[in-house]
Amino acid sequence: MKFGVIAIGRNEGQRLKTCLASLSAASAIVYVDSGSTDDSVILASNAGADIVNLDMTRPFTAARARNTGFRRLRQIDKTIEYVQFIDGDCELIASWPKQALAFLDQNPVTAAVTGRRRERFPARSVYNWLCDLEWNTPPGETRSFGGDVMIRAIALDQVSGYREDMIAGEEPELCVRLRGANWKIWRLDAEMTLHDAAMTRFSQWWRRSLRSGYAFGLGSSLHGRAPEYHKVRETRRAWLWGVWLPLAGIVSPIVFGPWGALLWCLYPLQILRLVFKRQGPLADRLKIAFFQTLARFPEGVGEIMCLRDRVFSRKRRLIEYK
């Protein structure tokens, strides 16, 4: 079965070269570049990809890049039924296309399949390691996929593609609309991609978590009502632990004296709760619990930013961490 690939990227350098080299099984490759200042376009041209230079006079979103690539793929070959989206910092596992296409062929109500994305260098930093754990979700029918996915072209057409004004959380939002059109989404127990987060600094991790909070707020504002309640739980969690409790922790000692400071003890108690909730080595559980709890603060900031942008009708540029 034929499939096309749409890769998106900016200034990925060697990562993009590795990505494009892994796509040889595709019948057509479209690379969408979003204003690279390195040799990404030359690398893509040498790899034989059809290149689209995204119009950077308009605010950039990954969603717009993917839609632009999809439209170009349709121009190249209207007969392509399946499309693999991949980020330019990822490498496609050679066995993945055959497994993904076989599943889609046998399950006509499934719009998209995703698999196991792994971090290439999980030991390089605790932040890369946390990303690798984040990607490790159970196989089976699922509610969303990420940037790497094999999807039916007809399903993407039916829901008019990605929502281009979303600066974060565009993939889960697309999945909401796919489910609304009676499509299913599956995660296979199969290796799909190697990803290079290249996240070695705390500031990178903070901005990525902030972007997650922004995505939660944006998603819940669009689809937070029944039956989806999309990202409502995550939004409430970020506001509680990242905004309201810190504010209460500041005000309580003023109102109630030193005893009011005990409110901050909820955070170490939450870490302990998360430690005992997990299995595995204690050191790993402690790291995971600590960063899960700490992430509520940047997520809360992201929620505030999202609310402010919605109230004042602001258009925010992409929140990048590398």
Buried (B, 14 or more C-beta within 10 A) or exposed (E): EEBBBBBBBBBBBEBBBBBBEBBEBBBBBBBBBBEBEEBBBEBBEEBEBBBBEBEEEEEBBBBBBBBBBBEBBBEEEEEBBBBBBBBBBBBBBEEBBEBBBEBBEEEEEBBBBBBBBBBBBBEBBBBBBBBBBEBEBEEEEBEBBBBBBBBBBEBBEBBEBBBBEBBBBBBBBBBBBBBEEEBBBBBBEBBBBBBBBBBBEEEBBBBBBBBBBBBBBBBBBBBBEEEBEBBBEBBBBBBEBBBEBBEBBEEBBEEEEEEBEEBBEBBEEBBEEBBEEBEEEEEBBBBBBBBBBBBBBBBBBBBBBBBEBEEEEEEBEEBEBB
